[in-house]
Amino acid sequence: MPEFTASRIMQDMLLIFPPVAKPCEPPAGVAMLAGALHAHSVPCRVLDANLEGLLWLLEQPPAATDTWTRRAGKNLPHHLAALRDPQTYGSPDRYARAVRDVNRLLAVNGRERGADLGLADCQHPHLSPLRSADLLAAAEHPEQNPFYPYFSRRLPEMLDGVRVVGFSLNYLSQSLCTFAMAGYVRKRFPGLTVVLGGGLVTSWMKRPGWRNPFGGLFDHLIAGPGELPLLAQAGVAPQQTRALPEYDSLPLRDYLSPGVILPYSAASGCYWNRCSFCPERAEGNRYAPVPVPQVLVDLQTLTARTSPTMLHLLDNAISPALLRGMAETPPGVPWYGFARFDEQLADLDFCRALKRSGCVMLKLGLESGDQGVLDALRKGIELGTVSRVLQNLRQAGIGVYLYLLFGTPAEDEEAARRTLEFVVRHRDAIGFLNLALFNMPAFGDEAGEYGTEPFYDGDLSLYTGFRHPRGWDRKQVRRFLAHEFKREPAVAAILRNDPPLFTSNHAAFFAGR
């Protein structure tokens, strides 16, 4: 990556979070960058173009004249208000109807503009976010993007006086819109410095042999945290003090949630960092936690500033030390996040202390209910401990969002059935389920052991196909999930609990109901 130069001192920056991602909470990445820049007196603006763009698209009168579309358009204000109303979350049917109608209206308006759109995705019939040539084509013809009428009006307003514009690209669903917006900026405002960062960009840049195909569009790409590179671009030496994320300039009351969800990251990387096939390990991401006392102070300060309804801890896994800190010094607001099955959670009194601290739900990655598979994946999990944790969380009144992973090299159909049996035995302690198919990281140490082969057609793909050593291929896994796993009555009942489209981002509001 080329070094930043301090050619422009104390210049305004605009940080953009592009469409499409779930519009339920403010983007943590740009808030963290804004906090760091403002702490160093660097002028900065923030634009959540994802939230604004989706709301703009919903407000456009659809060309379709069928009865459903007319009714959905008429009811749109009521549906949006319902998703911001806590009472709606006491009625799953009313909630699901609002979500599905809003999503379907987006789909109708998206199709009329040449894209497959929803609250959580954006796809193009011919352009793939996995092909750099297609992303550059999206940049070359921004007027073909479904959000073009929105951003071609909004960006000139926001770019007045700005010299650096940064895009935060975290999900594949944002890729085509990000490049369309960047292409528009490059054509309309050729003198601006255009920067691209975010989680997805970091993953691209950490691929072995990475060569930047976007040099004509972006002046700089950033891998990893962007605070220091942006401060260098502004010609400012970083201070030793750590800045809080800044959410004040974001429209906190407009997100589709029953109050403000405050996202907070207490660490980058994963404290366990030993699992086989882990993307964090494949990318060489190191664990870098914020000291627990500082986290607790940050949370107290941020909750006082933003008055959130829910705190969302973004860590890959909340460390045992932070869990103890949360139990001893509650943040004063309900909270949820990812954790690992460990002996600490196998202590019922500790789980009850977590509940008293405001913990309403924990997301837990089990992956498999077969001990042999867990051992092969180096998960560091004992099924006996898992059983105790699940029962303790149930008794403490903390919801469980359980993540399972099928089709790993260590699994076969019999092992998958043991996972099914485990879920059925613990059905009373599992509130929600996420069922995922295994994807082999293309550049991890283990990939070459299994005869890799093309998986996705694209030079930006992060995953590869592989020959399963037990013949348990993706087609067989899908058949098992569809015809056996999901048809088990106990599993089907749990799956019905999952909030449509928003899934784990809204599940905490339903946990314990």
C-alpha positions, 0 to 999 in steps of 0.5 A, spaced: 500 500 500 502 506 498 504 511 504 499 517 505 502 524 504 501 530 508 499 534 502 493 537 505 493 539 512 487 540 516 482 538 511 475 536 511 473 529 510 467 525 509 466 518 511 461 514 508 457 507 509 454 505 503 448 501 501 446 495 503 446 492 510 441 491 515 439 498 517 438 497 524 444 500 528 449 505 526 455 503 523 461 502 528 467 503 523 465 510 521 463 512 528 470 510 531 474 513 525 470 520 526 471 519 534 479 519 532 479 524 527 475 529 531 479 528 537 485 530 533 481 536 531 480 534 524 474 536 521 470 530 519 463 528 516 459 522 517 454 519 512 450 513 513 448 512 505 445 505 507 440 508 512 438 514 507 438 510 501 434 505 503 429 509 506 429 514 500 428 508 495 422 505 500 419 512 499 419 512 491 412 510 488 413 504 485 411 503 477 407 496 479 400 497 480 397 491 483 393 491 489 399 488 494 404 494 492 399 499 492 397 497 499 404 496 501 406 503 499 400 506 503 402 502 509 409 503 509 409 509 514 405 504 519 410 499 518 416 503 519 413 506 525 412 499 528 419 497 527 421 503 531 416 501 536 418 496 542 410 494 543 411 491 536 416 486 538 411 483 543 407 481 537 412 476 533 406 476 527 406 483 527 413 484 527 414 479 521 408 482 517 412 489 517 419 486 516 416 482 510 412 488 507 418 493 507 423 488 504 418 486 499 417 493 497 424 494 496 424 488 492 419 491 487 422 498 487 429 495 486 427 490 480 424 496 477 431 499 477 435 493 475 437 490 481 435 484 486 434 488 493 432 487 500 433 490 507 440 485 507 442 484 500 443 488 493 445 483 487 445 485 480 443 480 474 450 481 471 455 484 475 458 480 481 461 483 487 467 477 486 469 480 480 474 486 480 472 487 473 465 488 474 466 492 480 470 497 476 464 496 471 459 499 476 464 505 477 464 506 470 456 507 470 454 509 476 447 511 473 445 504 472 445 503 480 438 503 483 441 508 488 443 513 483 438 518 484 439 518 491 446 519 491 447 523 485 443 529 489 446 527 496 453 527 495 454 534 492 451 537 498 455 533 503 462 534 499 462 541 499 468 543 502 471 536 503 477 534 500 478 527 502 472 522 502 472 515 505 468 509 503 467 503 509 466 497 505 464 491 510 460 486 506 459 483 499 452 486 499 455 493 499 460 492 494 456 494 487 453 500 491 460 502 494 463 502 487 458 506 483 458 511 489 466 512 488 465 512 480 460 518 481 465 522 486 471 520 481 467 523 475 464 529 478 469 531 483 476 529 480 480 533 485 478 529 491 482 524 494 478 517 495 479 512 500 477 505 501 477 501 507 473 496 511 472 489 513 472 486 506 477 490 503 482 488 509 480 481 507 482 482 500 488 486 501 491 480 506 490 475 500 497 472 498 500 475 492 494 481 492 495 486 487 490 492 487 486 492 481 482 499 483 488 504 483 485 508 477 479 509 482 481 509 489 487 513 491 488 509 497 486 502 500 486 501 507 487 494 511 485 494 518 484 500 522 483 506 519 485 511 524 492 512 523 492 512 515 486 517 515 490 522 521 496 521 516 492 523 510 490 529 514 497 531 516 496 530 524 501 526 528 496 521 533 496 522 540 497 516 545 490 517 548 484 513 545 478 516 542 471 514 543 466 512 537 462 518 535 455 517 534 452 524 535 452 526 527 448 519 525 441 519 525 440 515 531 432 515 532 431 513 524 434 506 524 429 500 524 429 498 531 425 499 537 430 504 540 437 506 539 442 500 538 449 502 541 454 498 537 461 497 541 468 493 539 472 491 545 477 488 541 479 486 534 481 479 532 479 473 537 482 471 544 481 464 542 484 464 535 486 456 534 480 454 530 481 450 524 479 454 518 478 460 521 478 466 517 481 470 522 487 466 522 488 465 515 488 473 515 493 473 520 489 478 524 492 479 531 488 479 538 488 486 540 483 488 546 481 494 549 483 494 557 477 491 561 477 498 565 477 502 559 471 498 556 467 499 562 468 507 562 467 507 555 460 504 556 458 508 561 460 514 557 457 512 551 450 510 554 450 516 558 451 520 551 446 516 547 441 513 551 441 506 548 435 501 548 440 495 547 448 495 547 451 490 542 458 488 543 461 486 536 467 482 539 468 475 535 468 473 542 467 477 549 473 475 553 472 471 560 475 478 563 470 482 560 464 478 561 467 478 569 467 486 568 460 486 565 458 482 571 461 486 576 460 493 573 453 493 569 453 498 563 446 500 565 443 498 559 441 491 556 446 488 552 448 482 548 454 479 544 458 473 542 461 469 547 465 462 547 462 456 551 467 455 557 467 453 564 465 460 567 459 460 563 458 453 566 457 456 573 450 458 574 451 464 579 456 467 574 450 466 569 445 469 574 450 475 575 450 476 567 443 477 567 443 482 573 448 486 569 443 486 563 445 481 559 439 478 555 442 474 550 449 470 548 450 468 541 454 462 542 458 458 536 458 451 537 458 448 530 457 441 531 454 436 537 459 431 535 465 431 540 470 428 535 468 434 530 469 439 535 476 436 537 478 436 529 476 443 529 480 445 535 474 448 538 476 447 545 469 445 547 467 439 551 460 437 550 459 436 557 460 443 558 456 446 553 450 442 556 451 445 563 452 452 560 446 452 556 442 449 562 445 455 566 443 460 561 436 458 561 435 458 568 438 465 569 433 467 563 439 469 558 437 467 551 441 463 547 442 464 539 446 458 537 450 457 531 452 451 527 456 449 521 455 443 517 459 440 512 466 441 515 472 436 513 471 432 519 464 431 519 460 426 515 452 424 515 452 420 522 456 426 525 451 431 523 445 426 526 449 427 532 448 434 532 441 434 531 440 429 537 444 434 541 439 440 539 433 436 540 436 434 547 437 441 549 431 444 545 428 448 551 435 452 552 436 454 545 432 460 543 434 461 536 439 457 531 443 459 525 445 453 520 451 455 516 454 451 510 462 450 511 466 455 506 473 453 505 478 459 506 482 460 500 488 462 503 488 458 510 494 453 511 489 447 511 486 449 504 491 445 500 490 439 504 483 437 501 484 438 493 481 445 492 477 447 486 474 453 484 468 455 488 466 462 486 467 465 479 471 471 481 478 474 482 476 477 489 473 470 492 475 469 499 473 461 499 474 455 495 471 449 493 474 442 496 474 435 495 470 432 502 475 427 505 468 423 507 464 424 501 459 429 505 459 434 499 455 441 499 449 437 495 448 432 500 449 437 506 443 441 503 439 435 502 440 433 510 438 440 512 432 441 508 429 433 509 431 431 516 434 437 520 429 442 519 423 437 519 425 435 526 419 438 530 423 441 535 428 444 530 422 447 526 419 450 532 426 454 534 427 456 527 420 459 527 423 464 533 428 467 528 426 474 526 426 474 519 431 478 515 434 481 521 435 475 525 440 476 530 440 483 530 433 483 532 433 477 536 435 480 543 429 484 543 425 477 543 429 473 547 425 471 554 419 473 551 
